[in-house]
Amino acid sequence: MEGIDVTAAPSGTGCAECLSADGWWVHLRRCAQCGHIGCCDSSPAQHATAHYKATGHPLIRSFEPGENWFYSFETGEAYDGPALAPPEHHPVTQPAPGPEGRVPDDWQSHIH
């Protein structure tokens, strides 16, 4: 399927930009084309959408345990899709929101 590379490994276990900037996220999304891990649109920085806007990579997959849905930025629709290169989600011991130690106590007042 165009926009999906089943061999692309995830860029890490958390949002690449949030980790480098001491930020935090609500949930994680994985670019289905290159494996970039970004934070969801409820997160303060919305890095998954920023990645789409910068690269044009149209499809993301949830990077949350127990979720395997895909979403198209181009159509605004959710889809089923193939299994991607492992791991298919962040470690189950990693909290959401995360990462541990960076989420403010009033995190709910910061989400979109």
Secondary structure, 3 states (H helix, E strand, C coil): CCCCCCCCCCCCCCCHHHHHCCCCECCEEEECCCCCEEECCCCCCCHHHHHHHHHCCCEEEECCCCCCCEEECCCCCEECCCCCCCCCCCCCCCCCCECCCCCCCCHHHHCC
